[in-house]
Amino acid sequence: MSQFDQVIDRRNTSSVKWDLVEKLYGSREVLPMWVADMDFPAPRPVVDALIARAQHGVYGYTTRPDSVYEAIELWARTRHNWTIEREWIRFSPGVVPGLAFLLYALSAPRDKVIIQPPVYHPFAFTIRENDRQIVNNPLIFENGRYRMDLDDLERKAREGARLMILCSPHNPVGGVWTQGELRQLGEICCEHGITVISDEIHSDLLLPGHVHTPFASISPEFAQNSVVCTAPSKTFNLAGLQTSVITIPNKELRDRFDSVLDRLHLTLPNTFGLVAMEAAYRYGGEWLDELRGYLSANLRYLTAFLAREAPQIKVVQPQGTYLVWLDCRELGLQTEELSRFMREDAKVGLDDGHIFGPGGEGFERINIACPRSVLQEGLQRIAGAVRKLGA
Ligand SMILES: Cc1ncc(COP(=O)(O)O)c(C=O)c1O
């Protein structure tokens, strides 16, 4: 038995995933398999470090010691072969807030920002809510996998944009971009003066055989033209601790980011987030490798199960992340019907594809970072409802 097989009751912990299920999906009976957090406890060394800090009892204003920077640098170097300099490192209480700060820092109202839908929906919300313009460079879905449309990107870049928010690895389609794809994208952006904000929050969650390339590691030119957002939050299930890392190699961009955070008085860390991040990056590697094995077995299970029990639903094979993009178009349901079908007939809480923007209609995103027994339950519910649909 794996440590990840243990089912932990998360209800009544103010969990967004579990405690908002009735409000969002209309019934407590719905099994939540949405939002990107895991139903697993954090690695033991992280829990121990938090307990030790909690037992101290005094939780006053906290500074960031050198050891935290060292842990971040060490993780980037050992896991991603990326050498980052200490002065590049900045922080944010979450990657999404970080994206908003970067929009303020690096663009002006009405400026164009390129994204690649279907993509993590807060990209579009953040751009729109902050009075910037979305420019879509949709991914191409071909032979069961997604690729970038670099010709379209070149055209859009020529029409003028200030920023591009890249999702690498890509949520929701699970793509891990190759160095070749990233290089071409980066060259287009450099040529047209577009700064790349590379959201690499899923970069530690790779399926076997795939390698993540930090965008800024590709060349010094790319480093100077990009900002990389990472965090221990997805990797070690620490999203509630609101601690993310924003790496900015270019001094001018960094100064602009600093001035936004200074103005918002967002300069001090959360004590527990800091402790957890350092412990995770220093001691969490072994746990992460075990987790990746478990997630890849969950993916194999899901793929075989759906092929056998609900073949109308096609699995877009991810290369990373614990989010799986399901092509449900063969069910023949319209957008609202599909949403209702999953919620009311199957009684599973998934993320409807259409929320991720153009190209998402007819798809659903399922989160497989749960014990196998929970995954089995969710899949059985879906297959049962699909059988009734065909009857
Ligand atoms: C691509 C991507 N970026 C950012 C986030 C959320 O980041 P945070 O909780 O640090 O704001 C998620 C969560 O699902 C994500 O998938």
The ligand as an SDF file (V2000), in Angstrom:
LIG
                    3D

 16 16  0  0  0  0  0  0  0  0999 V2000
   -1.1630   27.4930  -14.2060 C   0  0  0  0  0  0  0  0  0  0  0  0
   -1.5470   27.8860  -12.8210 C   0  0  0  0  0  0  0  0  0  0  0  0
   -1.0920   29.0300  -12.2980 N   0  0  0  0  0  0  0  0  0  0  0  0
   -1.4140   29.4160  -11.0420 C   0  0  0  0  0  0  0  0  0  0  0  0
   -2.2460   28.6510  -10.2560 C   0  0  0  0  0  0  0  0  0  0  0  0
   -2.6330   29.0970   -8.8920 C   0  0  0  0  0  0  0  0  0  0  0  0
   -1.5830   29.6850   -8.2400 O   0  0  0  0  0  0  0  0  0  0  0  0
   -1.7300   30.3460   -6.8360 P   0  0  0  0  0  0  0  0  0  0  0  0
   -2.6180   29.5080   -5.9870 O   0  0  0  0  0  0  0  0  0  0  0  0
   -0.3250   30.3710   -6.3570 O   0  0  0  0  0  0  0  0  0  0  0  0
   -2.2710   31.7130   -7.0790 O   0  0  0  0  0  0  0  0  0  0  0  0
   -2.7420   27.4550  -10.7600 C   0  0  0  0  0  0  0  0  0  0  0  0
   -3.6560   26.6420   -9.9590 C   0  0  0  0  0  0  0  0  0  0  0  0
   -4.3250   25.7880  -10.4390 O   0  0  0  0  0  0  0  0  0  0  0  0
   -2.3850   27.0620  -12.0690 C   0  0  0  0  0  0  0  0  0  0  0  0
   -2.8250   25.9250  -12.5990 O   0  0  0  0  0  0  0  0  0  0  0  0
  1  2  1  0
  2  3  1  0
  2 15  2  0
  3  4  2  0
  4  5  1  0
  5  6  1  0
  5 12  2  0
  6  7  1  0
  7  8  1  0
  8  9  2  0
  8 10  1  0
  8 11  1  0
 12 13  1  0
 12 15  1  0
 13 14  2  0
 15 16  1  0
M  END
$$$$
